[in-house]
């Protein structure tokens, strides 16, 4: 159990000179916290909690290295409360009850002091362990601050959620990480200006961090140790690579490499080269590319280059995009890889793309025309007198479910936009679409319902 008796008086090793750089540089005030401006700006919910001394329990949900532990310390320190930290990895029900009992006893002393109980990785607690927190939270013996990287609606019991304010932290931007790195190089708690970081080294460090402040400072600390070992005062790309035993991917997320690599990625999948698709995916992930950007491009590709040849591709790509938001990296990279494999192996068709482009071209050329009278809204008073809806045949009234009638404006009758290919599932629609068009013209019997699942 890690305990702080008040602001700035930690009992434990983390503030010692030999403590990890990330611990030494832990922000001492809200103004030193980088990122999370949606929570910490003027009037933000977390700022109100910290500065208002409210006895509100919190669940902090966000990716690693976004400041969950730091915020817990600040909540305790701003109000002079005791800070008690438990890790859900090692603590059990006995530890939880002991911490709550001690907090209750502290409230009964001559100099009563409230307690902030910080539970790191609360999603690892079982239901019984989480249940043990309820009496202390309910009675106000502790102010619970629980941190989790997993969706609390699935990993935290409902009674605890209902008694806490859920706060969602966002992944840090590169600019935020850069502020921390500069602070570490200049601050007395860090390297006090005795080390410099080259621009190339900085770019690689930011890529390696991937929005994780703790990871950025850990890598910087390893590089600083490597620089000290060689007697240099400059941390360059080679020093960083030597320190972390990982070659820098030549990739500029703001320049040509960004666009060249994503172009190669899309063209490889479109070309059905699954190995190349996975290579470019790995390259982007290793370089710290935004996983959401990759996922969005896969969703677009699923309709643009696969389309009805494998309708499930859009579902797979959308699910991968959801996994990126729901699970986050690094685990979500598997969902991205699965989507890349599926889309690469899927039969390809750009018929959806061509169909929409053809329809848009006609609209932009002025071939729009009024809505046919039988298709107009006939639900308001007087619509029938205007002829709206007259002659419309409700398809469900017919056995085949297909009514021979016109749906396009008169100027566009006979215009065909969707032209299915004979690839994959789309082959099943190739004949069906022609028979449907003939049935709508009253020239043929409607075709039977088409299966939509891929073979």
C-alpha positions in Angstrom: 0.0 0.0 0.0 1.4 3.4 -1.0 0.4 6.3 1.3 0.7 10.1 1.2 0.0 12.0 4.3 -0.8 15.3 2.6 0.2 17.5 -0.3 3.9 17.1 -1.2 4.8 14.7 1.7 4.9 11.3 0.0 5.7 8.3 2.0 7.4 6.0 -0.5 10.2 5.9 -3.0 8.7 7.7 -6.0 10.1 11.2 -5.3 13.6 10.0 -4.6 16.4 11.0 -7.0 16.7 7.4 -8.2 12.9 7.2 -9.0 11.9 6.7 -12.6 11.8 9.9 -14.7 8.1 9.7 -15.1 7.6 9.6 -11.4 10.0 12.5 -10.7 8.2 14.7 -13.3 4.7 14.0 -12.1 2.8 17.3 -12.3 2.5 19.1 -9.0 -0.4 21.3 -10.0 -3.2 21.2 -12.5 -1.5 23.8 -14.6 1.5 21.4 -15.1 -0.8 18.7 -16.6 -0.6 18.5 -20.4 -3.6 17.4 -22.5 -7.1 16.7 -21.3 -8.1 20.3 -22.0 -11.8 19.2 -22.3 -11.6 18.2 -18.6 -9.1 20.7 -17.1 -9.9 23.9 -18.9 -11.7 26.7 -17.1 -14.9 25.3 -15.7 -13.9 21.8 -16.8 -15.4 18.9 -14.7 -12.1 17.7 -13.3 -10.9 21.2 -12.5 -14.1 21.8 -10.5 -13.6 18.5 -8.6 -10.0 19.3 -7.8 -10.4 23.0 -6.9 -13.8 22.7 -5.3 -12.8 20.1 -2.7 -15.8 18.0 -3.6 -16.2 14.6 -2.0 -16.9 13.0 -5.4 -15.7 9.5 -6.3 -14.3 9.2 -9.8 -13.7 6.6 -12.4 -10.9 7.7 -14.8 -11.2 5.9 -18.1 -8.5 6.3 -20.8 -5.5 4.9 -22.6 -2.2 4.2 -20.8 0.0 7.2 -20.0 -2.8 9.9 -20.2 -2.5 11.1 -16.6 -4.9 9.0 -14.5 -2.5 8.4 -11.6 -1.3 12.0 -11.7 -4.9 13.3 -11.5 -5.5 11.1 -8.5 -2.5 12.6 -6.7 -3.6 16.1 -7.5 -7.1 15.5 -6.2 -5.6 14.3 -2.9 -3.0 17.0 -2.8 -5.2 19.9 -3.6 -7.4 19.2 -0.6 -4.7 18.0 1.8 -6.2 14.5 2.0 -4.4 11.3 2.7 -3.5 9.4 -0.5 -3.7 5.6 -0.4 -2.9 3.7 -3.6 -3.7 0.1 -4.3 -3.0 -1.9 -7.4 -5.8 -4.2 -8.6 -3.0 -6.5 -9.8 -1.7 -7.3 -6.3 -4.4 -6.2 -3.8 -7.2 -8.4 -2.6 -10.5 -7.9 -0.7 -8.5 -7.9 2.6 -6.4 -5.0 1.4 -9.4 -3.0 0.3 -11.2 -3.5 3.6 -8.1 -2.6 5.6 -7.6 0.6 3.6 -11.3 1.6 4.1 -11.1 0.8 7.8 -8.0 2.9 8.2 -9.7 5.8 6.4 -12.7 5.5 8.7 -10.5 5.6 11.8 -8.7 8.7 10.4 -12.0 10.5 10.3 -12.5 9.8 14.0 -9.3 11.2 15.3 -8.7 14.6 16.9 -7.3 15.8 13.6 -9.7 14.1 11.1 -8.4 13.7 7.6 -10.2 12.5 4.6 -8.7 9.8 2.3 -8.4 9.5 -1.4 -8.3 5.8 -2.3 -6.7 5.3 -5.7 -7.3 1.9 -7.3 -5.1 1.4 -10.4 -6.4 -1.0 -13.1 -9.7 -1.4 -11.3 -11.0 -3.5 -14.2 -8.8 -6.3 -12.9 -10.8 -6.4 -9.7 -13.3 -9.2 -9.4 -16.9 -8.4 -8.6 -16.3 -9.4 -4.9 -13.3 -7.0 -4.7 -15.4 -4.2 -6.3 -18.2 -5.0 -3.9 -15.8 -4.4 -1.0 -15.4 -0.8 -2.1 -19.1 0.0 -1.9 -19.5 0.5 1.9 -16.6 3.0 2.1 -17.8 4.9 -1.0 -21.4 4.9 0.1 -20.6 6.2 3.6 -18.1 8.7 2.4 -15.2 7.2 4.4 -13.1 7.4 1.2 -13.1 9.3 -2.0 -12.5 6.6 -4.6 -10.5 7.4 -7.7 -10.4 4.3 -9.9 -8.4 4.1 -13.1 -9.1 1.8 -16.0 -8.0 1.4 -19.6 -11.1 -0.8 -20.4 -14.7 0.3 -20.9 -16.0 0.6 -17.4 -19.6 -0.2 -18.5 -18.3 -3.8 -19.0 -15.5 -4.0 -16.4 -16.9 -2.0 -13.4 -20.0 -3.1 -11.4 -23.1 -1.0 -11.9 -23.5 0.0 -8.2 -19.9 1.5 -8.2 -20.6 3.2 -11.5 -23.7 4.8 -10.2 -21.9 6.2 -7.2 -19.0 7.7 -9.2 -18.5 10.3 -11.8 -17.2 8.7 -15.0 -14.4 10.8 -16.7 -13.0 9.9 -20.1 -9.4 10.8 -20.8 -8.2 11.2 -24.3 -4.9 10.0 -25.9 -2.3 12.8 -25.7 -1.4 14.6 -28.9 2.2 14.8 -30.2 2.3 18.5 -29.1 1.4 17.4 -25.5 4.2 14.8 -25.5 6.6 17.4 -26.9 5.9 19.7 -23.9 6.7 16.8 -21.5 9.9 16.0 -23.3 11.0 19.6 -23.2 10.2 19.8 -19.6 12.1 16.7 -18.8 15.2 18.1 -20.5 15.0 21.4 -18.8 13.5 20.8 -15.4 15.7 20.2 -12.3 13.8 17.0 -11.6 14.9 15.8 -15.0 18.1 16.6 -16.8 18.4 20.3 -15.9 19.5 21.4 -19.4 22.6 19.2 -19.6 21.2 17.1 -22.5 19.9 18.1 -25.9 17.6 16.2 -28.3 18.0 16.5 -32.1 15.0 17.2 -34.3 15.2 13.7 -35.8 15.5 12.1 -32.4 12.5 14.1 -31.2 10.4 13.0 -34.1 11.2 9.4 -33.5 10.6 9.7 -29.8 7.1 11.1 -30.4 6.4 8.3 -32.8 7.5 5.7 -30.3 5.4 7.3 -27.5 2.1 6.9 -29.5 0.3 9.4 -27.1 1.6 7.7 -24.0 3.4 10.2 -21.7 4.9 7.5 -19.5 6.3 5.6 -22.4 7.8 8.9 -23.8 9.6 9.6 -20.6 10.7 6.0 -20.2 12.3 6.0 -23.7 13.9 9.4 -23.0 15.3 8.1 -19.8 16.9 5.1 -21.5 18.3 7.4 -24.2 19.8 9.7 -21.6 21.5 6.8 -19.9 22.9 5.7 -23.2 24.2 9.3 -23.8 25.8 9.4 -20.4 27.5 6.0 -21.0 29.1 7.4 -24.2 30.0 10.8 -22.7 27.8 12.8 -25.2 25.4 15.5 -24.3 23.3 15.1 -27.4 20.6 12.5 -27.9 20.2 11.8 -31.6 18.4 9.2 -33.6 21.3 6.7 -33.3 21.4 7.1 -29.5 17.6 6.5 -29.3 17.9 3.4 -31.4 20.8 2.0 -29.4 18.9 2.7 -26.2 15.7 0.9 -27.1 17.1 -1.6 -29.6 14.6 -0.6 -32.2 15.3 0.9 -35.6 13.4 4.1 -36.6 10.8 3.7 -39.3 11.5 6.3 -41.9 8.0 7.8 -41.8 6.9 11.4 -41.5 3.3 11.5 -40.5 2.9 15.1 -41.7 4.9 14.8 -45.0 5.2 12.8 -48.2 5.9 9.5 -46.4 2.5 9.7 -44.7 0.7 9.9 -48.1 3.0 7.5 -49.9 2.6 4.8 -47.3 -1.1 5.0 -47.0 -1.3 5.0 -50.8 0.8 1.9 -51.0 -1.4 0.3 -48.3 -4.7 1.0 -50.1 -3.3 -0.1 -53.5 -1.9 -3.3 -52.1 -5.2 -4.3 -50.6 -7.1 -3.3 -53.8 -4.6 -5.4 -55.7 -5.3 -8.4 -53.4 -1.8 -8.7 -52.1 -2.4 -9.7 -48.5 1.3 -9.8 -47.6 2.0 -6.3 -48.9 -1.2 -5.0 -47.1 0.1 -6.4 -43.8 3.6 -5.0 -44.4 2.3 -1.4 -44.9 0.0 -1.8 -41.9 2.9 -2.9 -39.7 5.0 -0.1 -41.0 2.3 2.5 -40.1 1.6 1.0 -36.7 5.3 0.9 -35.9 5.7 4.5 -36.9 2.9 5.6 -34.6 0.3 6.4 -37.3 -3.1 7.2 -35.9 -5.0 3.9 -35.8 -8.3 5.7 -36.3 -6.9 7.1 -39.6 -6.0 3.6 -40.8 -9.4 2.2 -39.8 -11.3 5.0 -41.6 -9.4 4.2 -44.8 -10.3 0.5 -44.5 -14.0 1.4 -44.1 -13.8 3.6 -47.3 -12.0 0.8 -49.2 -14.6 -1.8 -48.2 -17.2 0.1 -50.2 -15.0 1.7 -52.8 -13.0 -1.4 -53.9 -14.9 -4.4 -52.7 -18.5 -3.3 -52.5 -21.2 -5.9 -53.4 -18.6 -8.5 -54.4 -18.3 -9.2 -50.7 -20.9 -7.1 -48.7 -19.5 -8.5 -45.4 -16.3 -6.5 -46.0 -17.9 -3.2 -44.9 -19.1 -5.0 -41.7 -15.6 -6.3 -41.0 -14.0 -2.9 -41.6 -16.6 -1.1 -39.5 -16.0 -3.6 -36.7 -12.3 -3.0 -36.9 -12.9 0.8 -36.6 -15.1 0.2 -33.6 -12.4 -2.0 -32.0 -9.9 0.8 -32.4 -12.2 3.1 -30.4 -13.4 0.5 -27.9 -10.2 -1.4 -27.2 -7.4 0.9 -28.3 -3.9 0.0 -29.2 -2.0 -2.2 -29.0 -4.7 -4.9 -28.9 -6.8 -3.3 -31.6 -4.0 -3.8 -34.1 -5.1 -7.4 -34.4 -8.6 -6.2 -35.5 -7.0 -4.0 -38.1 -4.8 -6.9 -39.3 -7.9 -9.1 -39.6 -9.7 -6.4 -41.6 -6.6 -6.0 -43.9 -6.6 -9.8 -44.5 -10.3 -10.0 -45.2 -10.3 -7.0 -47.6 -7.2 -8.2 -49.4 -8.6 -11.7 -50.0 -12.1 -10.5 -50.9 -13.2 -10.4 -54.5 -13.0 -6.8 -55.8 -15.6 -4.6 -57.5 -15.8 -0.9 -57.9 -19.4 -1.0 -59.2 -20.7 0.8 -56.1 -18.2 3.6 -56.7 -19.1 3.8 -60.4 -22.9 3.7 -59.7 -22.8 6.6 -57.3 -20.5 8.6 -59.6 -22.8 8.1 -62.6 -25.9 9.2 -60.6 -24.0 12.2 -59.2 -22.9 13.2 -62.7 -26.5 13.2 -64.0 -27.6 15.3 -61.0 -24.8 17.8 -61.5 -25.6 18.0 -65.2 -29.1 19.1 -64.4 -30.8 15.8 -65.1 -33.0 15.9 -62.0 -36.6 16.4 -62.9 -39.6 16.7 -60.6 -40.7 13.8 -58.3 -43.3 11.8 -60.2 -46.8 12.5 -58.9 -47.5 9.0 -57.8 -44.3 9.1 -55.5 -45.1 12.4 -53.8 -46.1 12.6 -50.2 -49.9 12.2 -49.9 -50.2 12.3 -46.1 -51.1 15.9 -45.6 -54.4 17.6 -46.1 -55.1 18.5 -49.7 -52.3 16.4 -51.2 -54.8 14.0 -52.9 -56.5 16.9 -54.6 -53.1 17.8 -56.1 -52.8 14.3 -57.5 -50.1 13.3 -55.0 -49.8 9.6 -54.6 -52.4 8.9 -57.3 -51.6 5.6 -59.1 -48.9 4.5 -56.6 -48.9 0.7 -56.1 -47.8 -0.5 -52.7 -45.3 -3.4 -53.4 -46.2 -5.4 -50.3 -49.8 -5.8 -51.7 -48.4 -7.9 -54.5 -47.4 -11.5 -54.1 -44.0 -11.0 -55.6 -43.4 -7.7 -53.7 -42.4 -5.9 -57.0 -44.8 -3.4 -58.6 -44.3 -2.5 -62.2 -44.1 1.3 -61.9 -41.6 4.1 -62.5 -39.5 5.5 -59.7 -37.1 7.8 -61.6 -38.0 11.2 -62.8 -39.4 11.1 -66.3 -36.2 12.6 -67.8 -34.2 9.7 -66.4 -36.4 6.7 -67.2 -34.2 4.0 -68.6 -31.1 5.3 -67.0 -28.9 2.6 -65.4 -26.3 3.4 -62.8 -25.5 0.2 -61.0 -23.7 -2.3 -63.3 -22.8 -5.4 -61.2 -19.6 -7.3 -62.1 -19.4 -11.1 -62.2 -17.0 -11.3 -59.3 -17.7 -12.8 -55.9 -21.2 -12.3 -54.4 -21.9 -9.6 -57.0 -22.2 -12.3 -59.6 -25.5 -13.4 -57.9 -26.9 -9.9 -58.5 -25.7 -9.6 -62.1 -28.7 -11.4 -63.6 -31.1 -10.4 -60.8 -30.7 -6.7 -61.4 -31.6 -7.0 -65.1 -34.7 -9.1 -64.2 -35.7 -6.6 -61.6 -35.4 -3.7 -64.1 -37.5 -5.7 -66.6 -40.1 -6.5 -63.9 -40.3 -2.8 -63.0 -41.0 -2.1 -66.7 -43.7 -4.8 -66.6 -41.8 -6.9 -69.1 -41.0 -9.9 -67.0 -41.8 -11.8 -63.9 -39.9 -10.6 -60.8 -36.9 -12.8 -59.9 -36.9 -14.8 -56.6 -35.3 -13.2 -53.6 -31.5 -13.1 -54.0 -29.3 -14.6 -51.3 -27.0 -11.9 -49.9 -24.4 -13.9 -48.0 -21.0 -14.5 -49.7 -20.1 -18.0 -50.8 
